[in-house]
Amino acid sequence: MSEALLYEFNGVTVEQYNAVNAALGLDPTTGAGDWPAGLLSHTGAGNDAGGVVVFEVWDARASYDAFMTDRLGPALGQAGVPEPARVEWFSVWGQYTR
């Protein structure tokens, strides 16, 4: 069963979000790039107050863990992104992608 991950960051800018994606070789706008194995869906959103929310659906937590260790963790550090204010996993009961 797929699992969803919600990240909430405070004080993070769209520039930092874009820098992380650039370091990863990903373009969330076009879908181009070297997306990690097991990632089924990625959404990044923000507000003017410096809050960023990332919502992802993964085939399994193990896929996410490998991505975090190998690529995402270093990219977050390189962009100066602080620890998230919230990290929560959810069981996916239904998923529709258009």
C-alpha positions as CSV (number, residue, x, y, z in Angstrom):
1,M,0.0,0.0,0.0
2,S,1.3,3.5,-0.8
3,E,2.1,6.0,1.9
4,A,1.8,9.8,1.9
5,L,4.2,12.2,3.5
6,L,3.5,15.7,4.6
7,Y,6.3,18.1,5.4
8,E,5.7,21.6,6.8
9,F,8.6,24.1,6.8
10,N,8.6,27.5,8.5
11,G,10.7,30.4,7.2
12,V,11.5,28.7,3.9
13,T,11.4,30.6,0.7
14,V,10.4,29.6,-2.8
15,E,14.0,30.2,-3.8
16,Q,15.1,27.6,-1.3
17,Y,12.5,25.2,-2.6
18,N,13.7,25.8,-6.1
19,A,17.4,25.4,-5.0
20,V,16.7,22.0,-3.5
21,N,14.9,20.8,-6.7
22,A,17.8,22.2,-8.8
23,A,20.4,20.4,-6.7
24,L,18.3,17.2,-7.2
25,G,18.0,17.7,-10.9
26,L,14.2,18.0,-10.7
27,D,11.7,20.3,-12.3
28,P,8.3,20.0,-10.5
29,T,6.7,22.4,-13.0
30,T,7.4,20.2,-16.1
31,G,8.1,16.9,-14.5
32,A,11.5,16.7,-16.1
33,G,14.5,15.3,-14.3
34,D,15.9,12.4,-12.3
35,W,12.9,11.6,-10.1
36,P,13.5,9.0,-7.4
37,A,12.4,5.5,-7.7
38,G,9.2,4.9,-5.7
39,L,7.9,8.5,-5.8
40,L,4.4,8.5,-7.2
41,S,3.4,12.1,-6.6
42,H,5.0,15.4,-5.4
43,T,3.4,18.7,-4.6
44,G,5.1,21.8,-3.2
45,A,3.2,24.8,-2.1
46,G,4.0,28.0,-0.1
47,N,2.6,31.2,1.3
48,D,3.9,34.7,1.6
49,A,4.7,34.2,5.3
50,G,7.6,31.9,4.4
51,G,5.8,28.6,4.9
52,V,6.3,25.7,2.6
53,V,4.3,22.5,2.5
54,V,5.4,19.4,0.6
55,F,3.0,16.5,0.1
56,E,4.3,13.3,-1.5
57,V,3.0,9.8,-2.2
58,W,5.5,7.0,-2.2
59,D,5.2,3.3,-3.0
60,A,6.8,2.6,0.4
61,R,8.7,4.3,3.1
62,A,11.8,2.4,2.2
63,S,12.0,4.2,-1.1
64,Y,11.7,7.6,0.6
65,D,14.4,6.6,3.2
66,A,16.8,5.7,0.4
67,F,16.1,9.0,-1.4
68,M,16.5,11.0,1.8
69,T,19.9,9.4,2.7
70,D,21.4,9.5,-0.8
71,R,20.1,12.7,-2.3
72,L,17.4,14.8,-0.5
73,G,19.2,15.2,2.9
74,P,22.4,16.7,1.3
75,A,20.3,18.9,-1.0
76,L,18.3,20.3,1.9
77,G,21.5,21.1,3.7
78,Q,23.1,22.7,0.7
79,A,20.1,25.0,0.3
80,G,20.1,25.9,4.0
81,V,16.6,24.5,4.7
82,P,15.9,24.1,8.4
83,E,14.4,21.1,10.0
84,P,10.7,20.8,9.2
85,A,8.1,22.0,11.8
86,R,6.0,18.9,11.0
87,V,6.6,15.5,9.4
88,E,3.6,13.1,9.2
89,W,3.0,9.9,7.3
90,F,-0.5,8.8,6.2
91,S,-1.8,5.5,4.8
92,V,-3.2,6.1,1.3
93,W,-6.7,4.6,0.9
94,G,-7.4,6.1,-2.5
95,Q,-5.4,7.9,-5.1
96,Y,-6.4,9.5,-8.4
97,T,-3.9,11.2,-10.7
98,R,-5.1,12.9,-13.9
